[in-house]
Amino acid sequence: MKHTVKILGTGCPKCQNLTKVVTEVIAENQLDASVEKVEDIMAIMQYNVMLTPALVVDEKVVMKGRIPSKEEVLDFLN
């Protein structure tokens, strides 16, 4: 099953770090997932997110306001 992953954030260092962690987990575990960065504040607000970075998997907000561990990201994607 292919997952759609979105990183919500304005491009801050935490947002960049989250993108790095997510892409590494996908590559290391050979997961079928696409990653999209959402930096438009109006688009972010549609997810009812006030703290960034946030992680959205298959249109569900699974984490916001912090950087998850690689293990947590893998759990979100499984």
MDTraj code that builds the backbone (N, CA, C; nanometers):
import mdtraj as md
import numpy as np

residues = "MET LYS HIS THR VAL LYS ILE LEU GLY THR GLY CYS PRO LYS CYS GLN ASN LEU THR LYS VAL VAL THR GLU VAL ILE ALA GLU ASN GLN LEU ASP ALA SER VAL GLU LYS VAL GLU ASP ILE MET ALA ILE MET GLN TYR ASN VAL MET LEU THR PRO ALA LEU VAL VAL ASP GLU LYS VAL VAL MET LYS GLY ARG ILE PRO SER LYS GLU GLU VAL LEU ASP PHE LEU ASN".split()
xyz = np.array([
    [0.0833, -0.1184, 0.0000],
    [0.0000, 0.0000, 0.0000],
    [0.0877, 0.1246, 0.0000],
    [0.0651, 0.2118, -0.0946],
    [0.1436, 0.3336, -0.1037],
    [0.0868, 0.4390, -0.0087],
    [0.1749, 0.4946, 0.0729],
    [0.1347, 0.5990, 0.1668],
    [0.1632, 0.7363, 0.1071],
    [0.0794, 0.8312, 0.1439],
    [0.1035, 0.9705, 0.1111],
    [0.1424, 1.0404, 0.2406],
    [0.2636, 1.0937, 0.2429],
    [0.3159, 1.1587, 0.3624],
    [0.3326, 1.3070, 0.3326],
    [0.2844, 1.3891, 0.4248],
    [0.3007, 1.5338, 0.4101],
    [0.3716, 1.5880, 0.5327],
    [0.4692, 1.6745, 0.5065],
    [0.5402, 1.7453, 0.6117],
    [0.4831, 1.8870, 0.6130],
    [0.4186, 1.9237, 0.7217],
    [0.3621, 2.0576, 0.7322],
    [0.4578, 2.1468, 0.8092],
    [0.4994, 2.2561, 0.7477],
    [0.5894, 2.3498, 0.8140],
    [0.6387, 2.4537, 0.7167],
    [0.6883, 2.5619, 0.7711],
    [0.7259, 2.6765, 0.6889],
    [0.8692, 2.6712, 0.6372],
    [0.9382, 2.5605, 0.6587],
    [1.0749, 2.5484, 0.6091],
    [1.1793, 2.5748, 0.7158],
    [1.1372, 2.5793, 0.8428],
    [1.2291, 2.6037, 0.9537],
    [1.3238, 2.4842, 0.9704],
    [1.4292, 2.4988, 1.0502],
    [1.5221, 2.3868, 1.0701],
    [1.4541, 2.2598, 1.1222],
    [1.3561, 2.2723, 1.2117],
    [1.2849, 2.1535, 1.2612],
    [1.2089, 2.0855, 1.1475],
    [1.1496, 2.1652, 1.0604],
    [1.0753, 2.1095, 0.9468],
    [1.1704, 2.0349, 0.8539],
    [1.2868, 2.0918, 0.8315],
    [1.3865, 2.0275, 0.7466],
    [1.4360, 1.8981, 0.8096],
    [1.4529, 1.9001, 0.9419],
    [1.4980, 1.7806, 1.0131],
    [1.3925, 1.6706, 1.0040],
    [1.2641, 1.7065, 1.0187],
    [1.1568, 1.6086, 1.0066],
    [1.1565, 1.5467, 0.8667],
    [1.1740, 1.6289, 0.7652],
    [1.1788, 1.5790, 0.6273],
    [1.2916, 1.4782, 0.6117],
    [1.4071, 1.5094, 0.6695],
    [1.5236, 1.4203, 0.6621],
    [1.4938, 1.2865, 0.7301],
    [1.4374, 1.2912, 0.8497],
    [1.4069, 1.1680, 0.9239],
    [1.3080, 1.0816, 0.8459],
    [1.2018, 1.1433, 0.7944],
    [1.0989, 1.0689, 0.7212],
    [1.1558, 1.0057, 0.5945],
    [1.2325, 1.0824, 0.5173],
    [1.2875, 1.0277, 0.3930],
    [1.3882, 0.9163, 0.4214],
    [1.4640, 0.9284, 0.5299],
    [1.5587, 0.8218, 0.5660],
    [1.4843, 0.6939, 0.6035],
    [1.3773, 0.7061, 0.6818],
    [1.2996, 0.5879, 0.7225],
    [1.2403, 0.5194, 0.6000],
    [1.1863, 0.5975, 0.5084],
    [1.1271, 0.5406, 0.3864],
    [1.2335, 0.4663, 0.3049],
    [1.3502, 0.5289, 0.2897],
    [1.4578, 0.4668, 0.2110],
    [1.5143, 0.3427, 0.2806],
    [1.5410, 0.3537, 0.4110],
    [1.6026, 0.2424, 0.4848],
    [1.5119, 0.1204, 0.4903],
    [1.3801, 0.1423, 0.4896],
    [1.2857, 0.0318, 0.5020],
    [1.2172, -0.0022, 0.3691],
    [1.2639, 0.0627, 0.2615],
    [1.2125, 0.0397, 0.1268],
    [1.0597, 0.0444, 0.1235],
    [1.0049, 0.1502, 0.1853],
    [0.8597, 0.1671, 0.1910],
    [0.8089, 0.2355, 0.0645],
    [0.6866, 0.2058, 0.0300],
    [0.6219, 0.2673, -0.0853],
    [0.5462, 0.3899, -0.0353],
    [0.6104, 0.5048, -0.0444],
    [0.5494, 0.6274, 0.0072],
    [0.5998, 0.7475, -0.0710],
    [0.5116, 0.8444, -0.0866],
    [0.5515, 0.9708, -0.1485],
    [0.5525, 1.0770, -0.0396],
    [0.6477, 1.1693, -0.0486],
    [0.6611, 1.2751, 0.0517],
    [0.6381, 1.4091, -0.0151],
    [0.5533, 1.4883, 0.0479],
    [0.5221, 1.6217, -0.0021],
    [0.5428, 1.7215, 0.1113],
    [0.6118, 1.8306, 0.0807],
    [0.6292, 1.9371, 0.1793],
    [0.5198, 2.0415, 0.1570],
    [0.4513, 2.0760, 0.2646],
    [0.3463, 2.1774, 0.2587],
    [0.3934, 2.2960, 0.3414],
    [0.4273, 2.4070, 0.2729],
    [0.4809, 2.5241, 0.3417],
    [0.3839, 2.6418, 0.3438],
    [0.2735, 2.6317, 0.2691],
    [0.1757, 2.7396, 0.2653],
    [0.0939, 2.7394, 0.3950],
    [0.0966, 2.8513, 0.4663],
    [0.0326, 2.8593, 0.5976],
    [-0.1175, 2.8324, 0.5904],
    [-0.1816, 2.8752, 0.4836],
    [-0.3260, 2.8509, 0.4697],
    [-0.3544, 2.7018, 0.4505],
    [-0.2691, 2.6342, 0.3757],
    [-0.2846, 2.4896, 0.3566],
    [-0.2595, 2.4151, 0.4881],
    [-0.1612, 2.4611, 0.5650],
    [-0.1311, 2.3993, 0.6943],
    [-0.2501, 2.4146, 0.7885],
    [-0.3108, 2.5322, 0.7889],
    [-0.4239, 2.5584, 0.8779],
    [-0.5443, 2.4709, 0.8448],
    [-0.5563, 2.4231, 0.7224],
    [-0.6667, 2.3340, 0.6855],
    [-0.6599, 2.2010, 0.7609],
    [-0.5405, 2.1686, 0.8107],
    [-0.5241, 2.0469, 0.8906],
    [-0.5448, 2.0743, 1.0394],
    [-0.5833, 2.1982, 1.0744],
    [-0.6058, 2.2388, 1.2125],
    [-0.4786, 2.2220, 1.2961],
    [-0.3651, 2.2564, 1.2359],
    [-0.2352, 2.2443, 1.3010],
    [-0.1861, 2.3836, 1.3381],
    [-0.1549, 2.4019, 1.4668],
    [-0.1021, 2.5295, 1.5139],
    [0.0468, 2.5189, 1.5483],
    [0.0955, 2.3984, 1.5680],
    [0.2364, 2.3751, 1.5991],
    [0.3012, 2.3012, 1.4832],
    [0.4120, 2.3553, 1.4349],
    [0.4866, 2.2856, 1.3307],
    [0.6231, 2.2475, 1.3868],
    [0.6869, 2.1485, 1.3314],
    [0.6429, 2.0727, 1.2148],
    [0.5333, 1.9745, 1.2522],
    [0.4592, 1.9327, 1.1521],
    [0.3562, 1.8308, 1.1708],
    [0.3723, 1.7256, 1.0620],
    [0.3316, 1.6061, 1.0949],
    [0.3428, 1.4939, 1.0022],
    [0.2028, 1.4398, 0.9737],
    [0.1708, 1.4305, 0.8458],
    [0.0406, 1.3803, 0.8024],
    [0.0654, 1.2544, 0.7196],
    [-0.0002, 1.1452, 0.7581],
    [0.0106, 1.0196, 0.6839],
    [-0.1291, 0.9835, 0.6344],
    [-0.1417, 0.9728, 0.5040],
    [-0.2699, 0.9395, 0.4417],
    [-0.3817, 1.0310, 0.4923],
    [-0.3531, 1.1599, 0.4948],
    [-0.4476, 1.2663, 0.5319],
    [-0.4867, 1.2679, 0.6793],
    [-0.4117, 1.1976, 0.7647],
    [-0.4365, 1.2001, 0.9085],
    [-0.3137, 1.2595, 0.9789],
    [-0.3366, 1.3630, 1.0606],
    [-0.2265, 1.4229, 1.1365],
    [-0.1865, 1.3235, 1.2454],
    [-0.0619, 1.2773, 1.2397],
    [-0.0158, 1.1762, 1.3350],
    [0.0813, 1.2329, 1.4383],
    [0.1344, 1.3530, 1.4121],
    [0.2302, 1.4117, 1.5045],
    [0.2429, 1.5597, 1.4741],
    [0.2584, 1.6420, 1.5811],
    [0.2819, 1.7844, 1.5582],
    [0.3649, 1.8435, 1.6708],
    [0.4450, 1.9442, 1.6331],
    [0.5217, 2.0199, 1.7303],
    [0.6543, 1.9630, 1.7740],
    [0.6954, 1.8510, 1.7170],
    [0.8247, 1.7922, 1.7567],
    [0.8773, 1.7028, 1.6446],
    [1.0001, 1.6538, 1.6637],
    [1.0616, 1.5621, 1.5682],
    [1.0500, 1.4209, 1.6260],
    [0.9798, 1.3310, 1.5588],
    [0.9693, 1.1935, 1.6099],
    [1.0970, 1.1152, 1.5827],
    [1.1128, 1.0065, 1.6573],
    [1.2261, 0.9171, 1.6321],
    [1.1976, 0.8393, 1.5036],
    [1.3019, 0.7752, 1.4517],
    [1.2840, 0.6922, 1.3321],
    [1.1865, 0.5781, 1.3602],
    [1.1910, 0.5246, 1.4830],
    [1.1003, 0.4157, 1.5194],
    [0.9551, 0.4635, 1.5167],
    [0.9313, 0.5845, 1.5667],
    [0.7951, 0.6389, 1.5647],
    [0.7460, 0.6586, 1.4211],
    [0.8322, 0.7111, 1.3366],
    [0.7935, 0.7330, 1.1961],
    [0.7592, 0.5996, 1.1312],
    [0.8405, 0.4981, 1.1577],
    [0.8137, 0.3660, 1.1017],
    [0.6779, 0.3128, 1.1507],
    [0.6473, 0.3349, 1.2776],
    [0.5166, 0.2935, 1.3302],
    [0.4029, 0.3661, 1.2580],
    [0.4207, 0.4948, 1.2341],
    [0.3171, 0.5722, 1.1652],
    [0.2926, 0.5178, 1.0234],
    [0.3966, 0.4656, 0.9616],
    [0.3878, 0.4204, 0.8223],
    [0.3482, 0.2727, 0.8097],
    [0.3415, 0.2032, 0.9219],
    [0.3036, 0.0601, 0.9181],
    [0.1634, 0.0386, 0.9704],
])
top = md.Topology()
chain = top.add_chain()
for i, resn in enumerate(residues, 1):
    res = top.add_residue(resn, chain, resSeq=i)
    for name in ("N", "CA", "C"):
        top.add_atom(name, md.element.get_by_symbol(name[0]), res)
traj = md.Trajectory(xyz[None], top)
